[in-house]
Amino acid sequence: MPLRILSISYDPMLLKTRQHLLELQGYEVVSAEGFTEATERCQAETFDLVVMGHSIPHKDKEALFDLIQRRCPAPVIALLRAGEEPLRGAAGSADPMNPTEFLKAVGNTLSK
């Protein structure tokens, strides 16, 4: 059974691209566009990892992180914009413009 990843973004094109990239690596990916859909998915399903896209403002990332820890505990990787501070409590972060770095962060986090 493939590992399940919840991918969250506020940008539908980035969400689709990230889902495709992760599925090529053999992961089962559930995409959620926006805060509300992410909340609904988190309440209804379980995941091995959550990826927060760089299109999500930092304050929303913090709120989503707290919600995830309460409702569907899973490690979180935050994709960061240039100059954005790391997400407190996240298992890792990655540069969204470097797919190799992103996939390495995913693999490393899931192997722990």
C-alpha positions as CSV (number, residue, x, y, z in Angstrom):
1,M,0.0,0.0,0.0
2,P,1.5,3.4,-1.0
3,L,2.2,6.1,1.5
4,R,-0.5,8.8,1.6
5,I,0.3,12.4,1.3
6,L,-2.0,15.4,1.7
7,S,-0.9,18.2,-0.5
8,I,-2.3,21.7,0.3
9,S,-2.0,24.8,-1.9
10,Y,-3.9,28.0,-2.7
11,D,-2.9,27.7,-6.3
12,P,-4.6,25.0,-8.4
13,M,-1.9,24.7,-11.0
14,L,0.9,24.3,-8.4
15,L,-1.3,21.7,-6.6
16,K,-1.8,19.7,-9.8
17,T,2.0,19.8,-10.7
18,R,3.0,18.8,-7.1
19,Q,0.4,15.9,-7.2
20,H,1.8,14.6,-10.5
21,L,5.4,14.8,-9.3
22,L,4.6,12.9,-6.1
23,E,2.5,10.3,-7.9
24,L,5.4,9.6,-10.3
25,Q,7.4,8.6,-7.1
26,G,4.7,6.1,-6.2
27,Y,2.9,8.0,-3.5
28,E,-0.9,8.2,-3.1
29,V,-1.7,11.9,-3.2
30,V,-4.8,13.7,-2.0
31,S,-4.8,17.4,-3.1
32,A,-6.7,20.1,-1.1
33,E,-7.1,23.6,-2.5
34,G,-7.4,26.1,0.3
35,F,-7.9,26.1,4.0
36,T,-11.4,24.8,4.1
37,E,-10.8,21.8,1.8
38,A,-7.6,20.9,3.7
39,T,-9.6,21.0,7.0
40,E,-12.3,18.7,5.6
41,R,-9.7,16.2,4.2
42,C,-7.8,16.2,7.5
43,Q,-11.0,15.4,9.4
44,A,-12.1,12.6,7.1
45,E,-8.8,10.8,6.3
46,T,-5.4,9.8,7.6
47,F,-2.1,10.7,6.0
48,D,1.5,9.7,6.4
49,L,2.7,13.2,5.4
50,V,1.3,16.7,4.8
51,V,2.9,19.1,2.3
52,M,2.0,22.8,2.5
53,G,2.7,24.8,-0.6
54,H,4.5,28.1,-0.8
55,S,1.3,29.8,-2.0
56,I,-0.1,29.6,1.5
57,P,0.6,32.7,3.6
58,H,2.7,31.9,6.7
59,K,-0.1,32.7,9.1
60,D,-2.3,30.2,7.4
61,K,0.5,27.7,7.5
62,E,0.7,28.1,11.2
63,A,-3.1,27.7,11.6
64,L,-3.1,24.7,9.4
65,F,-0.2,23.1,11.2
66,D,-2.0,23.4,14.5
67,L,-5.2,21.9,13.0
68,I,-3.3,19.0,11.5
69,Q,-1.6,18.2,14.8
70,R,-5.0,18.0,16.5
71,R,-7.0,16.3,13.8
72,C,-4.8,14.2,11.6
73,P,-1.4,14.1,13.2
74,A,1.3,13.6,10.5
75,P,4.7,15.2,9.8
76,V,4.5,18.4,7.8
77,I,6.9,19.7,5.1
78,A,6.5,23.4,4.3
79,L,7.5,24.7,1.0
80,L,8.9,28.2,1.6
81,R,9.0,31.4,-0.4
82,A,12.3,33.2,-0.7
83,G,13.1,34.8,2.7
84,E,10.2,33.0,4.5
85,E,11.1,31.7,7.9
86,P,10.7,28.0,8.6
87,L,7.4,26.8,9.9
88,R,7.7,26.1,13.7
89,G,7.2,22.4,14.4
90,A,7.4,21.3,10.8
91,A,9.4,18.1,10.1
92,G,11.2,19.9,7.2
93,S,11.1,22.5,4.6
94,A,12.1,22.8,0.9
95,D,12.6,25.2,-1.9
96,P,9.5,24.9,-4.2
97,M,11.7,25.8,-7.2
98,N,13.9,22.8,-6.7
99,P,11.9,19.5,-7.3
100,T,14.9,17.4,-6.4
101,E,15.3,19.0,-3.0
102,F,11.5,18.7,-2.5
103,L,11.4,15.0,-3.3
104,K,14.5,14.4,-1.1
105,A,12.7,16.1,1.8
106,V,9.6,14.0,1.3
107,G,11.6,10.8,1.1
108,N,13.7,11.7,4.2
109,T,10.7,12.6,6.2
110,L,8.7,9.5,5.3
111,S,11.7,7.2,6.0
112,K,11.9,8.3,9.7
